[in-house]
């Protein structure tokens, strides 16, 4: 998992990197072992380093976080609501996503990670969801639990054992145009909540399954399915 720079690691006297604990706990409950990758790579080196990292691990989980820099998907202006952009985070996340796909590693991308996956494959984002779908709809996708409609037979539906999970949505951005090869597999109203590649176990979800995974078996089942397919893929190599 890519880590993030943080100033809130109070057990350290120096700047640190961190990964949200709920992601790690959900992966551990599923039988996996999280491994942190620091965002310390330049654009020129990131591709080779990401391929090296992905060659040593079984799978990739891309976590949530602040916004992807709009220049990464060709935007010529930046919305005033865009926040928290750090080139180091974007460089690492995009390079890891591309390397995981290239090396055919299972990939579970969550919220920002879901958006990174789309950008890594050439897609674009709504920089501020409310501007695209209206304030009322946009506000319902920020710090709200919503019913998510999953495509029958999709990888996420198979993993979760349902086509109607209730997910925690904490996003002000969403996919605008799809990246190459991605199929939309989940919706909440007109908002894209899930995507996948058809020929690989590469899944993106816009909501936050890790937030409820400790108490919601369907949300935890997504991590269980991710780790199970990762173990199966590793056993074949």
C-alpha positions as CSV (number, residue, x, y, z in Angstrom):
1,X,0.0,0.0,0.0
2,X,1.2,3.5,-0.7
3,X,1.7,5.6,2.4
4,X,1.1,9.3,2.9
5,X,3.2,12.1,4.4
6,X,1.8,13.1,7.8
7,X,2.5,15.6,10.6
8,X,0.2,13.7,13.0
9,X,2.5,10.8,14.0
10,X,2.9,11.9,17.6
11,X,5.2,9.0,18.6
12,X,7.9,10.4,16.2
13,X,10.0,13.5,16.6
14,X,10.5,13.7,12.8
15,X,8.1,13.9,9.8
16,X,6.6,10.5,9.0
17,X,4.5,8.5,6.6
18,X,1.4,6.6,7.5
19,X,-1.5,4.4,6.2
20,X,-5.0,4.6,7.6
21,X,-5.5,1.9,10.2
22,X,-9.0,0.7,9.1
23,X,-7.5,-0.4,5.7
24,X,-4.8,-2.4,7.4
25,X,-7.2,-4.0,9.9
26,X,-9.5,-5.1,7.2
27,X,-6.6,-6.7,5.2
28,X,-5.3,-8.4,8.4
29,X,-8.8,-9.8,9.2
30,X,-8.8,-11.2,5.6
31,X,-5.5,-12.9,6.2
32,X,-3.2,-10.5,4.4
33,X,-0.2,-8.6,5.6
34,X,0.0,-4.9,4.7
35,X,3.3,-3.5,3.4
36,X,3.8,0.3,3.3
37,X,5.6,2.0,0.3
38,X,6.7,5.5,1.0
39,X,6.1,8.4,-1.5
40,X,9.7,9.2,-2.1
41,X,10.1,8.6,-5.8
42,X,10.5,11.1,-8.6
43,X,8.4,10.9,-11.8
44,X,11.5,9.8,-13.8
45,X,12.2,6.8,-11.5
46,X,8.7,5.9,-10.3
47,X,7.8,3.5,-13.1
48,X,10.8,1.3,-12.7
49,X,10.6,1.4,-8.9
50,X,6.9,0.6,-8.9
51,X,7.5,-2.4,-11.1
52,X,10.2,-3.6,-8.8
53,X,7.9,-3.2,-5.8
54,X,5.0,-5.0,-7.5
55,X,7.2,-7.9,-8.5
56,X,7.9,-8.5,-4.8
57,X,4.3,-8.5,-3.5
58,X,1.1,-10.3,-4.3
59,X,-1.3,-7.5,-4.7
60,X,-2.0,-3.7,-4.4
61,X,-4.5,-1.8,-2.3
62,X,-4.8,1.9,-3.2
63,X,-6.3,3.7,-0.2
64,X,-8.3,7.0,0.0
65,X,-7.0,10.4,0.6
66,X,-6.9,13.9,-0.8
67,X,-7.5,14.9,-4.4
68,X,-5.4,13.9,-7.5
69,X,-3.7,16.8,-9.2
70,X,-6.0,17.9,-12.1
71,X,-3.0,18.2,-14.4
72,X,-2.6,14.5,-14.1
73,X,-5.7,14.1,-16.2
74,X,-5.2,17.0,-18.5
75,X,-7.3,19.7,-16.8
76,X,-6.3,23.2,-17.7
77,X,-7.8,24.8,-14.6
78,X,-8.2,23.8,-11.0
79,X,-11.5,24.1,-9.1
80,X,-11.3,26.1,-5.9
81,X,-12.6,23.0,-3.9
82,X,-9.6,20.8,-4.9
83,X,-7.5,20.2,-1.9
84,X,-4.6,18.3,-0.5
85,X,-2.8,17.7,-3.8
86,X,0.8,16.4,-3.4
87,X,2.7,15.4,-6.4
88,X,4.7,12.8,-4.5
89,X,1.5,10.9,-3.6
90,X,0.1,11.1,-7.2
91,X,3.4,9.9,-8.6
92,X,3.6,6.9,-6.4
93,X,-0.1,5.9,-6.6
94,X,-0.3,6.2,-10.4
95,X,3.0,4.3,-10.9
96,X,1.9,1.5,-8.6
97,X,-1.5,1.2,-10.3
98,X,0.1,1.0,-13.7
99,X,2.7,-1.5,-12.5
100,X,0.1,-3.7,-10.8
101,X,-1.9,-3.9,-14.1
102,X,1.2,-4.5,-16.2
103,X,2.3,-7.4,-13.9
104,X,-1.2,-8.7,-13.5
105,X,-1.4,-8.3,-9.8
106,X,-4.8,-8.0,-8.1
107,X,-5.7,-4.4,-7.3
108,X,-8.3,-3.0,-4.9
109,X,-8.6,0.7,-5.3
110,X,-10.7,2.7,-2.7
111,X,-12.1,6.3,-3.0
112,X,-9.0,8.3,-4.1
113,X,-7.5,5.0,-5.2
114,X,-10.5,4.4,-7.4
115,X,-10.0,7.8,-8.9
116,X,-6.2,7.2,-9.3
117,X,-7.0,3.9,-11.1
118,X,-9.2,5.8,-13.6
119,X,-6.5,8.5,-14.1
120,X,-3.8,5.9,-14.5
121,X,-5.7,4.5,-17.4
122,X,-6.3,7.8,-19.1
123,X,-9.6,8.8,-17.5
124,X,-10.8,12.1,-16.1
125,X,-12.5,13.2,-12.9
126,X,-15.2,15.7,-11.9
127,X,-13.2,18.1,-9.8
128,X,-16.2,19.0,-7.6
129,X,-19.1,16.6,-7.8
130,X,-21.8,19.1,-6.9
131,X,-21.0,21.1,-10.0
132,X,-21.6,18.1,-12.2
133,X,-24.7,16.6,-10.6
134,X,-26.1,19.5,-8.5
135,X,-25.7,20.5,-4.9
136,X,-28.4,18.2,-3.6
137,X,-27.0,15.0,-5.2
138,X,-23.4,16.0,-4.6
139,X,-24.0,16.6,-0.9
140,X,-25.5,13.1,-0.5
141,X,-22.2,11.6,-1.5
142,X,-20.2,13.4,1.2
143,X,-20.1,11.8,4.6
144,X,-23.3,9.8,4.0
145,X,-24.2,6.1,3.9
146,X,-25.8,5.3,0.6
147,X,-27.3,2.2,-1.1
148,X,-24.9,1.1,-3.9
149,X,-26.2,-0.8,-6.9
150,X,-23.8,-3.4,-8.1
151,X,-23.8,-5.1,-11.5
152,X,-24.8,-8.7,-11.2
153,X,-21.8,-11.0,-11.7
154,X,-19.3,-8.2,-11.3
155,X,-16.1,-8.9,-9.3
156,X,-17.2,-6.7,-6.5
157,X,-20.7,-8.2,-6.3
158,X,-19.3,-11.7,-6.2
159,X,-16.8,-10.8,-3.5
160,X,-19.4,-9.1,-1.3
161,X,-22.1,-11.6,-1.9
162,X,-24.7,-8.9,-2.6
163,X,-25.8,-6.5,-5.3
164,X,-27.1,-3.8,-2.9
165,X,-24.5,-2.9,-0.2
166,X,-24.9,0.1,2.0
167,X,-21.6,2.0,1.8
168,X,-20.1,5.1,3.5
169,X,-19.5,7.8,0.8
170,X,-17.0,10.5,1.6
171,X,-16.2,12.1,-1.7
172,X,-16.6,15.4,-3.4
173,X,-15.0,14.1,-6.7
174,X,-16.0,11.2,-9.0
175,X,-15.1,9.6,-12.3
176,X,-16.1,11.8,-15.3
177,X,-14.7,9.9,-18.4
178,X,-13.6,6.2,-18.0
179,X,-10.1,5.1,-18.3
180,X,-9.1,2.6,-21.0
181,X,-10.6,-0.8,-20.5
182,X,-12.6,0.0,-17.4
183,X,-16.2,-1.2,-17.0
184,X,-18.7,0.6,-14.7
185,X,-20.0,-2.0,-12.2
186,X,-21.5,0.1,-9.4
187,X,-23.7,3.2,-9.2
188,X,-25.4,5.4,-6.7
189,X,-27.9,7.4,-8.7
190,X,-25.9,8.9,-11.6
191,X,-22.6,8.7,-9.7
192,X,-20.1,6.0,-10.7
193,X,-19.3,4.0,-7.5
194,X,-17.4,1.1,-9.0
195,X,-15.3,0.0,-11.9
196,X,-13.3,-3.0,-12.9
197,X,-11.1,-4.5,-15.7
198,X,-12.8,-7.5,-17.3
199,X,-9.7,-9.6,-17.8
200,X,-8.0,-9.0,-14.5
201,X,-9.0,-8.7,-10.8
202,X,-8.7,-4.9,-10.8
203,X,-11.5,-3.3,-8.9
204,X,-12.2,0.3,-7.9
205,X,-14.9,1.4,-5.5
206,X,-15.7,5.0,-4.7
207,X,-17.2,4.4,-1.3
208,X,-15.2,3.4,1.9
209,X,-15.7,-0.3,2.7
210,X,-12.9,-0.2,5.3
211,X,-15.0,2.2,7.5
212,X,-17.6,-0.4,8.2
213,X,-15.7,-3.6,7.6
214,X,-15.3,-4.4,11.3
215,X,-19.1,-4.6,11.8
216,X,-20.5,-5.2,8.3
217,X,-19.8,-8.6,6.8
218,X,-20.5,-7.5,3.3
219,X,-17.9,-4.7,3.4
220,X,-15.3,-7.0,5.0
221,X,-16.1,-9.6,2.4
222,X,-14.7,-7.3,-0.3
223,X,-11.3,-7.4,1.5
224,X,-11.7,-11.2,2.0
225,X,-12.3,-11.7,-1.7
226,X,-9.4,-9.4,-2.6
227,X,-6.9,-11.3,-0.3
228,X,-8.3,-14.7,-1.5
229,X,-7.7,-13.9,-5.2
230,X,-4.3,-12.5,-4.3
231,X,-3.3,-15.7,-2.6
232,X,-4.6,-17.7,-5.6
233,X,-2.7,-15.5,-8.1
234,X,0.5,-15.8,-6.0
235,X,0.2,-19.6,-5.9
236,X,0.2,-19.7,-9.7
237,X,3.5,-17.8,-10.0
